[in-house]
Amino acid sequence: MEFYAVTRKAVHLYTFKPGEKVPLEPDLSFPPVFTADSCEWSADGSLLGLVDSTGGVQVLDASDGYKPLCQVPALVGGVRNFYFSPLGNHLVTYERWEKEAGNNVGLWDAKTGQMRFSFTMKNMTAMTWPPLKWTALETHCCRMVQDGVQIMPGTCDRENAQISRIEAPGIMAFEVAPKGAGSGGAGEPHVAICIAEWKGQPARCQIYRVDQPSRATATKNFFKAQTVTMAWNNTGTAVLVKAATEEASTGKSYYGDASLYFLRADGEETALVASADGGPLHDVQWNPTQDEFVMLHGQHPCSAALYEGRKGSKRMDFGTGHRNTIRWNNFGRFFTLGGYGQLKGDTDFWDKPGKKLMASLRMECCVVCGWAPDGRHFLAATTAPRMRVDNKIEIYDYLGSLLGKLDFEELLLAGWRPRPRGAFQDRPPSPGRTQASEPKAAAKPKPAAYRPPGARGGGLAEQLRKELGSTSAEAATTATKVGAGAAAPPVFLPPGASAADFAPKAAAAATGSSRNARKKKAKESKEAEAPAPEVEKFSPPQRQGGAEAAEKPAPAGDGDEVEKKVRALRKKLRDIDKLKEKVSAGGDLDPLQKQKLEGESEILQQIRSLGAEP
């Protein structure tokens, strides 16, 4: 396997062999490039593109010793961004638009450097890049134009092929499914488009088949969609739509509101997976091989959960933590949950089929990361300009063990060379292997600086430091199944309460029985029990008023009122006993306490008059 490092001085290529040490010296080095976007690989790793000093793109054949294949010239003033088509047949370049300078986007043959066609794109944003999108097998190519989407053959031969069009006034983004929604990728693929809000009307996401551009197969309306990001699953049957705003309506987030919607291509299911009211949407990623996705949603510590791709229902819970990044390996077996950027860098390695946490570690100042093509090694890099110091590349295995580290003066980008499918086989975790614990040498205690008593721990500041130091709140080591047949959720008790106090509620929640079923069960158990013996009830003595008062039926609540009065009088007697103990101990009483002592006989008389014992 090979990984690369883009620095200010050169583009370095290293060869890493599993089981051996990480190489410290590169095998090949190429001339320097201007930015991190000036180095791109094709999807199978057979082609490498580098922006040269002339502003054009030099394409190298990585499968033949990195020999130059062709040279793509600049159109306007120099290539800023470029990418390869899925099969590596085409190369798309973008240059900064200048008025009256001509077209700034070009489509080229990646093997010969011959131009296919060019067009103008004034602004490059996350919703307009990339401007040309193919299916996985390059059977179709789509381009967003004004008020619609053009659908052309994957060869992009516009002169000899018929071009269809999806009419969509106000379109803001589109995404092409990788394959058809039929069994094994059969059938025509779909195109998802999103139309912006207009004059109080909601934004609208629609899905079309490429062979039927006039009829939508699915539609979903929603508000708060200043920007939209769409992602298809690997089978082309469902799409996730993230609608976001720049400003949060609730004021709880600096990054605006974001909601996630789920749509099936056939229109049978549409759902709101995550709302803006539930907190920020940090990341969501489809499994590259199965119809499911993982999402990080909510205020930190946020929840991590797995959702199935048929209806968008939650299926597995991975606990909570300070995480904002998801990375799947190529086989959909292992994935990482990391907290980078403004977070501490805590990273969890999960085995999805085994539903267990394999390792947890901290990758401080990590900027870019990704799995190796073999699915068993992980690269993390600290790059500029986000971090101007301590630029480095670290390589770990799937259990979080650090295998090697390379330091750089200024590192712009790092990553693995892609490899075609089938180059490596999926393998489960090795039996008996666990995360290696790094032994630490016993450090000699140093004389501590003086700290005032208020700063020696136990205060609010100390609690906040502990909370910030550990960003794995409610971290789980095993995944919890959600849905039918799943175990009951844990019962979180209030402070000071015991589990026994909530045992009936927890049992009811675990059984999931309905109210009618509980009533029926209680009735059957009551009938099965023997009749309770009769107990003589308390009845107060007759009051003044003669026989007429005795014969008059008492209200239903009189017995309860009498018991309340008796309890109140007995409490007064207990207070008087405490005053007596105080006097016997030599204490003094105030006038009010002496008055209470004098009223003891009257209280005793009132209790007896109510038919109770003092």
C-alpha positions, 0 to 999 in steps of 0.5 A, a space after each residue: 500500500 502507498 500513502 502520499 504527503 503533499 508539502 511545500 517542497 514536494 509531493 512525496 510517495 511512501 510504500 507501507 507494508 503491513 507488519 513492517 515499520 512505517 517508512 521514514 523516507 519516500 520512494 518517489 518525490 514529485 515537484 511541488 504544487 501550489 495548494 492541497 487541491 492540486 493533487 488528485 487520484 483517480 478512483 482506482 488509483 491508476 492515475 495521479 494528477 498534479 498541477 504543474 508550474 504552467 497552471 496545467 495538469 500533468 497526468 501520471 500513469 501510477 500503474 506503469 511507474 508513474 510515467 507521464 500520460 498527457 498534459 492538460 493545459 490551462 484555459 484561463 489563468 491556471 487550474 484551481 481544482 480538478 477531478 477524475 470521472 469514476 472510471 478514470 476516463 475523463 478529467 474535469 478542470 476548474 479555473 477562476 472565472 474572469 470576465 471576457 476571458 472565455 470558458 473556465 471549466 473544461 472536460 478532457 480525455 484523461 488518457 490523451 489530454 484532448 478536450 471534449 467541451 468547455 463551459 462557464 461557471 462563475 461561482 464554485 460552491 459546495 452545491 455547484 461542485 463538482 459540475 459534472 457527475 457520472 454514475 459509477 459505471 459512467 453510463 450517464 453524465 449530468 450537468 446542472 444548468 440554468 433552471 434544470 439538469 442536462 442528461 447526456 451519455 457517459 462518453 459526453 459526446 454531445 454532438 452524436 448523442 441525444 441530450 435530455 433535460 429535467 426542467 427545474 426552475 430555481 434549482 440549487 443542487 443535484 446528485 446522481 445515483 451510482 447505479 439503477 435501483 433494480 436488483 443488482 443495479 439493473 434499471 435506469 439510475 435516478 437523479 435527485 434535485 433540490 429547488 430553493 424556497 421562493 415567495 413563501 413556498 417551501 424548498 422541494 427535493 424531487 427524484 427523477 429517472 434518467 429515462 423519464 425526466 418529465 415525471 418525478 418518482 418522489 417528492 419531499 417539501 421542507 423549509 430552512 434550506 439555504 444550503 443543501 447536501 445530498 448523498 445516495 446509498 451504494 445501491 441507488 435506492 435511497 438518498 439523504 438530504 441535509 438542509 441547513 441555514 447559516 443562522 440558527 433560529 433558536 440561537 443555540 448554535 453558532 453554525 446554524 440549523 440543519 435537518 436530515 431527510 430520507 427519501 426512497 427513489 420509488 417514493 414509497 418512504 419519506 421521513 425526517 431523520 433528524 430535526 434542527 430542534 434536536 441539536 446540530 447535525 455533525 456528520 452522516 455517512 452511508 455504509 459503502 457496502 450495505 444499505 445503512 448509515 451512521 449519524 452523529 446528532 445532538 448537543 455534545 455529548 451527541 448520540 451516535 446511531 445506525 439507521 437502516 436504509 429501507 425506511 430510515 429507522 434507527 436500528 443500533 445505538 453506539 452511545 454518546 460522546 464528543 464526536 463529529 466525524 465518521 469514517 467507514 473502511 472500504 468493506 463497511 466492517 469497521 468505522 471510526 467516530 472522531 471528535 476533531 477540529 475544536 474537540 479534543 481528538 478522541 477517536 473510537 474504533 468500532 466493529 459493526 458486525 461484532 457490535 463492539 468497541 475495539 479501541 479508544 484513543 486520542 488523536 490530538 490536532 487531527 485534521 484529515 484522516 482515512 482508512 487504508 485500502 486493506 480496511 485494517 490501517 488508519 491514517 491521521 494527519 495534522 496539516 497546514 494551514 489549520 495547524 502551523 506547527 507539529 505537522 505530522 502523519 500517524 498510522 494506526 492499526 484497526 485496534 488503535 495501536 500506533 505503528 509509526 509517525 512522520 514529522 513535517 515542517 509544513 504538510 498540506 495534505 496526506 492520504 492513501 493511494 486508492 486501490 481498485 475493488 478486489 485488491 484486498 479481501 475483507 477480514 474480521 478482527 483477529 481472534 484474541 487481539 485487543 488494544 495494546 496498552 502503552 506502558 508508561 515509565 514511572 516519572 520522578 515526582 517534581 516539587 509542586 508549586 504552591 496552590 491556595 486552598 481554593 484551587 486544590 480541587 473539589 470546587 467548580 473549576 476542578 469539576 469543569 476541568 475534569 469534564 473537559 479533560 474527558 470527552 467520552 460522556 456516557 461512552 459505550 463499549 457495545 452497541 445497543 440494538 434498537 427496535 423490535 426484539 431490542 433490550 429495554 433502554 436503561 432507566 436513568 434515576 434521579 439523584 438520591 433514588 434507588 432502583 427499587 423505587 422504580 422497579 415497577 416502572 422499569 418492569 412495565 417498560 421492559 414488558 411493553 404491555 399495554 394499559 388494558 393488559 395490565 388491568 386484566 392481569 391485575 383483575 385476575 390476580 385479585 380474583 385469585 386471592 382469598 377474601 381479606 378478613 373483615 377489620 373493624 373500622 374506626 368510628 368516632 363517638 357520638 357528639 352532642 346533638 342527641 339521637 338525631 345526630 347519631 342517626 344522621 349518616 356521616 359524610 363519606 369523608 368524615 373518617 379521613 378528616 378525623 384521622 388527619 386531626 388525630 395525626 396533627 394532635 399527636 405531632 403536637 405531643 411529640 413537640 411537647 416531649 422535645 420541650 420537656 427533654 430540653 427543660 430536663 437538660 437545663 435549657 430555658 424556654 421562651 414564653 411561646 414554648 411555655 404556653 405549649 407545655 401548659 396546653 398538653 392536657 388540653 391536647 390529650 383531652 381532644 385526642 380522647 374525644 376523637 376516640 383515639 389513644 394519645 
